[in-house]
């Protein structure tokens, strides 16, 4: 939807192409020539007049919104589209563009509502239908980022626009890029974008591992008007770039030019490359490593898919002329705009589109050609390479998964598992970002603690089994810690054991994870000879029916029994000392039996389980581990005498709460399962 001002060429005006009336005739004519910044100033001046008719004011409001959209001021565009709608502007396009801007501004729920309203009026609009469906996916995409790491290039980026980077040497230490900065007193102002005309600048990566102060390249390349979006041949002595000429204030369109030089010298020869008719605007060149195929963007009437398309031309040798332009077809090109192609050494094509399902504005896509199926496979680069705004102009350092791309986003926040891991702010209108794809790394680490004391346990055996055939034996160190490096796309089972303690078995998996992760797991080991409290077992007062949260807590006991198939246990329930002793005894027996019944329903053999209700006869004794988190000292017995001696009702309630518990203890370790 949003076209970068430079080299998206003469944009067809969506909406009313004719003057609303004599009042707007001049502003409308300026708008139709693509001078959106100048047109905006004219519309704003007219808008201040007090005698405007209602329809005229609604129309001007819409045109102001259009200007803001086309110069990438999305915040003001949103408010003006909303105002145009409230003023009764009748063209349905106001809803389409308002929905697109809301999506860019990450107001997804409202954007969906607006797209649905538009589709009721224009139900056959495929672009709007596509935008609606992709907007529904945006929240999910942002919450599941890829493992790409990105960072703004501080030495290059300014408050102006920097975009469309290109490597200018084999070491990837020289970078060309396009800039809207005022490079000298002769730099002219562009009424299309409201910025200065663009130039190609260069920067070098220094020994201090910083990029040098950018400087303009040769004056033979940079003209008084727009120059940029370049690509260099493998020997870096031939460069193709885009130039957009303006004569007497009229934008004539853009063409691809070629600059050449002798090795180690300045660019000294520039000539236009005749690829299409002079009346057609083209740009965004990208040349293959062998120099025999040139990709570019153009809108060739009656030959494309609609909007800007990606084309290619070929030649048999570097001394031959280019052949006829070939459209890359409907798998890549759409009724929307496909721009900024980049061809990698491995043959994968990268481009930006405002039509393929994306996060908003222009998104970067990867196209891999399937030789067997003779078709392109298209995939969105997703967040954080893509954002809700315009992302384009990606390049790679050869075969490495590192490089640069351009974006006009204002802020990037990356979360993994709900935790903010990176926050980046943009510096200007367009910025250049560095990215890399670190290798996937996974590990398992944790600490083993004694369930009763809470103390770390050393020399605990941990056996790790992987679905890839891995079988590793570990031991905890002096601090009870363990650590193990995991492999990608693998299921793991690890068994924690020590003589005199119950075995614990756990499962984890690295399958389908697209970012690195450390699995942390603290294991509490239960000594066979001591009773173990089962946490989070709750009942309503005076009842014995298990609550849903209690059933979830018992799943761990099911796993423990399955991991220790030779043990039988007693399930005991204990009450507080409120009420009469007989009632508490009956209630506790029913509660213990409800736990046993649940375990049997989960496949645990009945003869491994004994239900026992103790009522209030066995008050809780505070363990060393409990003393760390409760107000009572280790060894304290929470019997009636102790509780009655407390002069604080809150402490009495706490003591009664600790007495209400469900425990298990091992009765035998020689049970033989009936397989």
Buried (B, 14 or more C-beta within 10 A) or exposed (E): BBBBBBBBBBBEBBBBEEBBEEBBEEBBEBBBBBBBBBBBBBBEEBBEEEEBEEBBBBBBBBBBBBBBBBBBBBEBBBBBBBBBBEBEBEBBBBBBBBBBBBBBBBBBEBBBBBBEBBBEEBEEBEBBBBBBEBBBBBEEBBEEBBBBBBEBBEBBBBEBBBBBBBBBEEEBEBBBBBBBBBBEEEBEEBBBBBBBBBBBBBBBBEEEEEBBEBEBBBEEBBBEBBBBBBBBBEEBBBBBBBBBBBEEEEBBBBBBBBBEBEEEEEBEEBEEBEBBEEEBBBBBBBBBBEBBBBBBBBBBEEBBBBBBBBBBBBBEEEEEEBBEBEBBEEEBBBBBBBBBBBBBEEEBBBBBBBBBBBBBBBBBBBBBBEEEEEEBEBEBBBBBBBBBBBBBBBBBEEEEEBBBBBBBBBEBEBBBEEEEEBEBEBBBBBBBBBBBBEEBBBBBBBBBBBBBBBEBBBEBBBBBBBBEEEEEEBEBBEEBBBEBEBEBEBEBBBBBBBEEBBBBBBEBBBEEBEBBBEBEBEBBBBBBEBBBBBEEBEBEEEEBEBBEEBBEBBEEBBBBBEBBEEBBBBBBBBBBBEBEEEEBBEBBBBBBBBBBEBBEEBEBBEEBBBBBBBBBBBBBBBBBBBBEEBEBEEEBEBBEEBBEEBEEEEBBEBBBEBBBBBBBBBEEEEBEEEE
